[in-house]
Amino acid sequence: MAGIIGRMLTTILVTLGLTTPAMAEITVGEAAPSFRLQDQKGAWHSLEQYSGKWIVLYFYPKDDTPGCTKEACAFRDNIFAFEDIGAIILGVSLDDVESHKAFAEKYSLPFSLLSDAETTTATDYGVLKKMGPFKFAKRQSFIIDPAGNIARHYEQVNAESHSAEVLADLKNLINPSD
């Protein structure tokens, strides 16, 4: 009986637009969902073009907000360390290309910010959040290995320390004996 009531409540909330239906569950070890998104310079990026490389795909709610700015600037400040180990940083939010362009220029962000205005990629990665009429990407990140598989999923992210955490985990994934 409780299961039926729960499903009915979920159906009502989805119908009213107060929540979203269950989204993809991302499992470490499985293939990362493919994407094709445009960055702040108008260039298109796809998962397939980074085959053979380590990717940090980090989702964030909104350009130029306090937490998102701290997180982006921390990745910026560690960019040389990520480049030294051959990792690519890609930020993703639902903001449009122009918003990404202004955000990247304002904070001198040296990596691509991808626009998921259609919410397809956020949905595929299970990070789309809907609150009434508002939609945004939850602050979550994924490390994708050179074979295109999810190597790590961060569901809880501290905007200030996340970049350092990801960098340390990447180093351990690349050279487990170090």
DRENTORLUM-673543 format. One record per residue (C-alpha): residue number from 1; residue in one letter; x, y, z. Coordinates in nm, 4 decimals, decimal comma. Example, Ala and Ser with C-alpha at 12.3 -4.5 7.8 and 13.67 -1.06 7.14 Angstrom:
2
<atom seq="1" type="a" east="1,2300" north="-0,4500" up="0,7800"/>
<atom seq="2" type="s" east="1,3670" north="-0,1060" up="0,7140"/>
END
This chain:
178
<atom seq="1" type="m" east="0,0000" north="0,0000" up="0,0000"/>
<atom seq="2" type="a" east="0,2826" north="0,2426" up="0,0889"/>
<atom seq="3" type="g" east="0,4446" north="0,1809" up="-0,2519"/>
<atom seq="4" type="i" east="0,1237" north="0,2709" up="-0,4324"/>
<atom seq="5" type="i" east="0,0832" north="0,5917" up="-0,2319"/>
<atom seq="6" type="g" east="0,4468" north="0,6858" up="-0,3001"/>
<atom seq="7" type="r" east="0,4059" north="0,6329" up="-0,6749"/>
<atom seq="8" type="m" east="0,0814" north="0,8348" up="-0,6721"/>
<atom seq="9" type="l" east="0,2490" north="1,1191" up="-0,4838"/>
<atom seq="10" type="t" east="0,5427" north="1,1170" up="-0,7263"/>
<atom seq="11" type="t" east="0,3029" north="1,1237" up="-1,0241"/>
<atom seq="12" type="i" east="0,1161" north="1,4210" up="-0,8753"/>
<atom seq="13" type="l" east="0,4395" north="1,6133" up="-0,8056"/>
<atom seq="14" type="v" east="0,5709" north="1,5482" up="-1,1591"/>
<atom seq="15" type="t" east="0,2366" north="1,6517" up="-1,3105"/>
<atom seq="16" type="l" east="0,2363" north="1,9757" up="-1,1123"/>
<atom seq="17" type="g" east="0,5943" north="2,0465" up="-1,2224"/>
<atom seq="18" type="l" east="0,7231" north="2,0375" up="-0,8651"/>
<atom seq="19" type="t" east="0,9763" north="1,7644" up="-0,9343"/>
<atom seq="20" type="t" east="1,1137" north="1,5714" up="-1,2285"/>
<atom seq="21" type="p" east="1,0652" north="1,2049" up="-1,3098"/>
<atom seq="22" type="a" east="1,3460" north="0,9677" up="-1,2154"/>
<atom seq="23" type="m" east="1,6492" north="1,0328" up="-1,4292"/>
<atom seq="24" type="a" east="1,9424" north="0,8260" up="-1,5388"/>
<atom seq="25" type="e" east="2,1429" north="0,6554" up="-1,2712"/>
<atom seq="26" type="i" east="2,5122" north="0,6894" up="-1,3411"/>
<atom seq="27" type="t" east="2,7242" north="0,3953" up="-1,2313"/>
<atom seq="28" type="v" east="3,1014" north="0,3970" up="-1,2012"/>
<atom seq="29" type="g" east="3,2488" north="0,1656" up="-1,4639"/>
<atom seq="30" type="e" east="2,9736" north="0,2097" up="-1,7221"/>
<atom seq="31" type="a" east="3,0020" north="0,4055" up="-2,0456"/>
<atom seq="32" type="a" east="2,9591" north="0,7799" up="-2,0021"/>
<atom seq="33" type="p" east="2,6562" north="0,9212" up="-2,1836"/>
<atom seq="34" type="s" east="2,7530" north="1,0866" up="-2,5107"/>
<atom seq="35" type="f" east="2,7037" north="1,4594" up="-2,5568"/>
<atom seq="36" type="r" east="2,7413" north="1,7294" up="-2,8202"/>
<atom seq="37" type="l" east="2,7393" north="2,0809" up="-2,6743"/>
<atom seq="38" type="q" east="2,8582" north="2,4266" up="-2,7731"/>
<atom seq="39" type="d" east="3,1110" north="2,6222" up="-2,5655"/>
<atom seq="40" type="q" east="3,1502" north="2,9914" up="-2,4868"/>
<atom seq="41" type="k" east="3,3378" north="3,0478" up="-2,8148"/>
<atom seq="42" type="g" east="3,0774" north="2,8738" up="-3,0292"/>
<atom seq="43" type="a" east="3,2846" north="2,5557" up="-3,0787"/>
<atom seq="44" type="w" east="3,1131" north="2,2182" up="-3,0528"/>
<atom seq="45" type="h" east="3,2394" north="1,9511" up="-2,8138"/>
<atom seq="46" type="s" east="3,1510" north="1,5838" up="-2,7964"/>
<atom seq="47" type="l" east="3,2579" north="1,3024" up="-2,5680"/>
<atom seq="48" type="e" east="3,3953" north="1,1154" up="-2,8683"/>
<atom seq="49" type="q" east="3,6429" north="1,3896" up="-2,9609"/>
<atom seq="50" type="y" east="3,8172" north="1,3370" up="-2,6257"/>
<atom seq="51" type="s" east="3,8627" north="0,9626" up="-2,6717"/>
<atom seq="52" type="g" east="4,1916" north="0,8555" up="-2,5147"/>
<atom seq="53" type="k" east="4,1942" north="1,1418" up="-2,2612"/>
<atom seq="54" type="w" east="4,0895" north="1,1827" up="-1,9004"/>
<atom seq="55" type="i" east="3,7950" north="1,4223" up="-1,8705"/>
<atom seq="56" type="v" east="3,6590" north="1,6112" up="-1,5735"/>
<atom seq="57" type="l" east="3,2967" north="1,6908" up="-1,6589"/>
<atom seq="58" type="y" east="3,1634" north="1,9175" up="-1,3895"/>
<atom seq="59" type="f" east="2,8043" north="2,0368" up="-1,3769"/>
<atom seq="60" type="y" east="2,7123" north="2,3570" up="-1,1971"/>
<atom seq="61" type="p" east="2,3875" north="2,5504" up="-1,1453"/>
<atom seq="62" type="k" east="2,4456" north="2,9038" up="-1,2778"/>
<atom seq="63" type="d" east="2,7149" north="3,1278" up="-1,4256"/>
<atom seq="64" type="d" east="2,8536" north="3,4082" up="-1,2091"/>
<atom seq="65" type="t" east="2,6942" north="3,3021" up="-0,8817"/>
<atom seq="66" type="p" east="2,9058" north="3,2774" up="-0,5649"/>
<atom seq="67" type="g" east="2,9475" north="2,8986" up="-0,5390"/>
<atom seq="68" type="c" east="2,9812" north="2,8450" up="-0,9136"/>
<atom seq="69" type="t" east="3,2404" north="3,1207" up="-0,9379"/>
<atom seq="70" type="k" east="3,4462" north="2,9693" up="-0,6525"/>
<atom seq="71" type="e" east="3,4374" north="2,6274" up="-0,8170"/>
<atom seq="72" type="a" east="3,5271" north="2,7577" up="-1,1645"/>
<atom seq="73" type="c" east="3,8107" north="2,9733" up="-1,0292"/>
<atom seq="74" type="a" east="3,9514" north="2,6788" up="-0,8325"/>
<atom seq="75" type="f" east="3,9630" north="2,4717" up="-1,1537"/>
<atom seq="76" type="r" east="4,1229" north="2,7733" up="-1,3264"/>
<atom seq="77" type="d" east="4,3852" north="2,8053" up="-1,0543"/>
<atom seq="78" type="n" east="4,4745" north="2,4344" up="-1,0859"/>
<atom seq="79" type="i" east="4,4642" north="2,4219" up="-1,4672"/>
<atom seq="80" type="f" east="4,8384" north="2,3629" up="-1,5109"/>
<atom seq="81" type="a" east="4,8288" north="2,0648" up="-1,2731"/>
<atom seq="82" type="f" east="4,5380" north="1,9163" up="-1,4701"/>
<atom seq="83" type="e" east="4,7190" north="1,9792" up="-1,7985"/>
<atom seq="84" type="d" east="5,0374" north="1,8188" up="-1,6605"/>
<atom seq="85" type="i" east="4,8512" north="1,4897" up="-1,6151"/>
<atom seq="86" type="g" east="4,6699" north="1,5237" up="-1,9484"/>
<atom seq="87" type="a" east="4,3213" north="1,5894" up="-1,8111"/>
<atom seq="88" type="i" east="4,0587" north="1,8029" up="-1,9843"/>
<atom seq="89" type="i" east="3,8232" north="2,0222" up="-1,7777"/>
<atom seq="90" type="l" east="3,4719" north="2,0822" up="-1,9125"/>
<atom seq="91" type="g" east="3,2137" north="2,2817" up="-1,7173"/>
<atom seq="92" type="v" east="2,8448" north="2,2345" up="-1,8000"/>
<atom seq="93" type="s" east="2,5373" north="2,4330" up="-1,7027"/>
<atom seq="94" type="l" east="2,2012" north="2,5148" up="-1,8571"/>
<atom seq="95" type="d" east="2,3111" north="2,8743" up="-1,9252"/>
<atom seq="96" type="d" east="2,3385" north="2,9837" up="-2,2870"/>
<atom seq="97" type="v" east="2,6572" north="3,0411" up="-2,4867"/>
<atom seq="98" type="e" east="2,6521" north="3,4190" up="-2,4320"/>
<atom seq="99" type="s" east="2,6245" north="3,3791" up="-2,0549"/>
<atom seq="100" type="h" east="2,9165" north="3,1340" up="-2,0610"/>
<atom seq="101" type="k" east="3,1191" north="3,3766" up="-2,2717"/>
<atom seq="102" type="a" east="3,0697" north="3,6627" up="-2,0234"/>
<atom seq="103" type="f" east="3,1441" north="3,4349" up="-1,7256"/>
<atom seq="104" type="a" east="3,4607" north="3,2910" up="-1,8826"/>
<atom seq="105" type="e" east="3,5885" north="3,6361" up="-1,9813"/>
<atom seq="106" type="k" east="3,5123" north="3,7944" up="-1,6440"/>
<atom seq="107" type="y" east="3,7126" north="3,5286" up="-1,4544"/>
<atom seq="108" type="s" east="3,9694" north="3,4353" up="-1,7244"/>
<atom seq="109" type="l" east="3,8555" north="3,0748" up="-1,7326"/>
<atom seq="110" type="p" east="4,0954" north="2,8779" up="-1,9553"/>
<atom seq="111" type="f" east="3,8682" north="2,5776" up="-2,0159"/>
<atom seq="112" type="s" east="3,5453" north="2,5218" up="-2,2043"/>
<atom seq="113" type="l" east="3,2062" north="2,5941" up="-2,0530"/>
<atom seq="114" type="l" east="2,9415" north="2,3935" up="-2,2350"/>
<atom seq="115" type="s" east="2,5839" north="2,5122" up="-2,2791"/>
<atom seq="116" type="d" east="2,3182" north="2,2500" up="-2,2129"/>
<atom seq="117" type="a" east="2,0232" north="2,4826" up="-2,2683"/>
<atom seq="118" type="e" east="1,8135" north="2,1907" up="-2,3982"/>
<atom seq="119" type="t" east="1,8846" north="1,9980" up="-2,0712"/>
<atom seq="120" type="t" east="1,9638" north="1,6767" up="-2,2602"/>
<atom seq="121" type="t" east="2,3082" north="1,6187" up="-2,1122"/>
<atom seq="122" type="a" east="2,2038" north="1,7115" up="-1,7578"/>
<atom seq="123" type="t" east="1,9167" north="1,4641" up="-1,7916"/>
<atom seq="124" type="d" east="2,1421" north="1,1902" up="-1,9322"/>
<atom seq="125" type="y" east="2,3870" north="1,2342" up="-1,6417"/>
<atom seq="126" type="g" east="2,1055" north="1,2458" up="-1,3851"/>
<atom seq="127" type="v" east="2,1848" north="1,5986" up="-1,2618"/>
<atom seq="128" type="l" east="1,8846" north="1,7967" up="-1,3899"/>
<atom seq="129" type="k" east="1,6952" north="1,9609" up="-1,1047"/>
<atom seq="130" type="k" east="1,3544" north="2,1198" up="-1,1480"/>
<atom seq="131" type="m" east="1,1973" north="2,3460" up="-0,8892"/>
<atom seq="132" type="g" east="0,8635" north="2,4699" up="-1,0148"/>
<atom seq="133" type="p" east="0,9309" north="2,6566" up="-1,3396"/>
<atom seq="134" type="f" east="1,3079" north="2,6698" up="-1,2770"/>
<atom seq="135" type="k" east="1,5585" north="2,4152" up="-1,4045"/>
<atom seq="136" type="f" east="1,9279" north="2,3896" up="-1,3297"/>
<atom seq="137" type="a" east="2,2088" north="2,1362" up="-1,3162"/>
<atom seq="138" type="k" east="2,2933" north="2,0032" up="-0,9722"/>
<atom seq="139" type="r" east="2,6526" north="2,0598" up="-0,8634"/>
<atom seq="140" type="q" east="2,7972" north="1,7186" up="-0,9438"/>
<atom seq="141" type="s" east="3,1057" north="1,6017" up="-1,1302"/>
<atom seq="142" type="f" east="3,2291" north="1,3011" up="-1,3218"/>
<atom seq="143" type="i" east="3,5752" north="1,1774" up="-1,4094"/>
<atom seq="144" type="i" east="3,5612" north="0,9981" up="-1,7428"/>
<atom seq="145" type="d" east="3,8488" north="0,7656" up="-1,8276"/>
<atom seq="146" type="p" east="4,0290" north="0,7476" up="-2,1656"/>
<atom seq="147" type="a" east="3,7990" north="0,4609" up="-2,2752"/>
<atom seq="148" type="g" east="3,4911" north="0,6791" up="-2,2181"/>
<atom seq="149" type="n" east="3,3750" north="0,5138" up="-1,8961"/>
<atom seq="150" type="i" east="3,2733" north="0,6799" up="-1,5701"/>
<atom seq="151" type="a" east="3,5705" north="0,6445" up="-1,3351"/>
<atom seq="152" type="r" east="3,4348" north="0,8582" up="-1,0513"/>
<atom seq="153" type="h" east="3,1067" north="1,0349" up="-0,9705"/>
<atom seq="154" type="y" east="3,0938" north="1,3156" up="-0,7141"/>
<atom seq="155" type="e" east="2,7400" north="1,3620" up="-0,5870"/>
<atom seq="156" type="q" east="2,8382" north="1,5926" up="-0,3011"/>
<atom seq="157" type="v" east="3,0647" north="1,8786" up="-0,4059"/>
<atom seq="158" type="n" east="3,2266" north="2,1514" up="-0,1977"/>
<atom seq="159" type="a" east="3,2761" north="2,4377" up="-0,4450"/>
<atom seq="160" type="e" east="3,5982" north="2,5604" up="-0,2813"/>
<atom seq="161" type="s" east="3,7841" north="2,2304" up="-0,2372"/>
<atom seq="162" type="h" east="3,6416" north="2,0223" up="-0,5222"/>
<atom seq="163" type="s" east="3,9123" north="2,1012" up="-0,7770"/>
<atom seq="164" type="a" east="4,1874" north="1,9814" up="-0,5409"/>
<atom seq="165" type="e" east="3,9860" north="1,6680" up="-0,4550"/>
<atom seq="166" type="v" east="3,9362" north="1,5824" up="-0,8236"/>
<atom seq="167" type="l" east="4,3031" north="1,6463" up="-0,9013"/>
<atom seq="168" type="a" east="4,4169" north="1,4129" up="-0,6209"/>
<atom seq="169" type="d" east="4,1723" north="1,1423" up="-0,7322"/>
<atom seq="170" type="l" east="4,2818" north="1,1748" up="-1,0953"/>
<atom seq="171" type="k" east="4,6461" north="1,1336" up="-0,9976"/>
<atom seq="172" type="n" east="4,5540" north="0,8152" up="-0,8076"/>
<atom seq="173" type="l" east="4,3510" north="0,6831" up="-1,0994"/>
<atom seq="174" type="i" east="4,6296" north="0,7516" up="-1,3492"/>
<atom seq="175" type="n" east="4,9143" north="0,6249" up="-1,1291"/>
<atom seq="176" type="p" east="4,7623" north="0,4015" up="-0,8602"/>
<atom seq="177" type="s" east="5,1028" north="0,3047" up="-0,7144"/>
<atom seq="178" type="d" east="5,2052" north="0,6656" up="-0,6344"/>
END
